[in-house]
Amino acid sequence: MTTAHDRIETEVKDNDVLLFMKGTPTFPQCGFSGQVVQILDYIGVPYKGVNVLDDAEIRQGVKDYANWPTIPQLYVKGEFVGGCDIIREMFQAGELQQMFSDNGIKTGQHTAS
């Protein structure tokens, strides 16, 4: 039987940019998830959103997997990047866009203004 950890690990490894979030990219169900979706959409990076509200094991499992207590959680090329505050700060400093570029992930080339 596949565990929540196994399912999370598969998602992280199979997607260059992965966002564990409350809701979906088209319908975020919390403000923090919505902020990260807005940033990723603004930058124009392709990503997969996983709705943790659909599965209680995944919802708790992502917190254990990253040893990070909150959702949303962003992964890039298998590495945990952070939650909403970190993503927002990285975006405003241009670091998020640079990280995508450094990892060969194409974006729509928008920058923080």
N, C-alpha and C positions, 0 to 999 in steps of 0.2 A: 504494500500500500504506500502511496506517495504521501509524504508528510508536507505540512505547510512550508517548512524550511526548504524542502526539495523543490516545491513549486515556485517559491520566491527565488531561489537560486537559479532555476531554469529561466525565469523571466529576466532576471538581472543579466545573465550571460547571453540571452538570445536577442536582446534589444540594446542598441547603442545608447539610446536615451530613454530612460524609463522613469515614470513618475507614479509612485504610490500615492493615492490621493483619496479624498472623500468626494465621491461623485465621479463624473466623467469629464473629459476635456470640453465637451459641448454643454455640460450641465454640472459645474462644480457645486458641491453641497456644503462648502464652508468657505469663509473668506480667505483663509490662508491658502487653500488649494486653488481658489480662484485667482489669487495674486500670482502664483507660480505659473498657472496656465496662461495668464495674460503676458507674462514675461517671455515664456517659451514661444507663444504665438507671435508676439511682437518681433522677436529675433528671427522667427521663421524657421526654427529647427524642427525636423520631424521627430516625433516622440510617441511612445505608447503610454497611455494612462491606465492604471489598474485601480478600480474602485474597491477600496478596502471595506466599504459598507456592505458589499455583497457577500463577504465571508469573514466571520469573526476570527477564525484561525489565522487568516492572512493579516487581518487588522492587528492582532497581537503579535503575530509572527514577524512582521516587518520591524516592529519596535525592538524585538529581541535580535533579529538578524543584523541590524545596523548598530545595536546598542544605543539607540536614539529614541527618546520617549514620545516624540510627536510625529504627526502626519500633517502635511505631505513630506515625502522623502524623494529626493532626486538622485538617480544613478546615471553616470556617464561612463560608457565602456567598462561596465562591471564594477566601478568604484562609487562608493557613497559620497555624494557631494555635500548634502545638507538639507535643511528644511527651509521654510519660507524666508526667515530673516537673513540667513546666509545667502540664499539665492538672490534676494533683492539687493543685498549689499554688493555681491559679486557683479550683478548686472549693472548697477549704478557706477561701479568702478571700471567696467569694461572687462573684468576678469572672466565672467561667464562666457562671453562671446569669444574671448581668447582661448579658453579651455576647449570650446567646441572646435575652433580652428586648429589648435594643437593636436586634437584627436582625429582630425580629418573629417569632421562632421560639418556638412554644408549647411549654411544658414541663409536667411533672406538678407543678411548684411545690415540690419538695423543696429544702431548703437544707442546707448543711453543719451538723453538730451539734457 
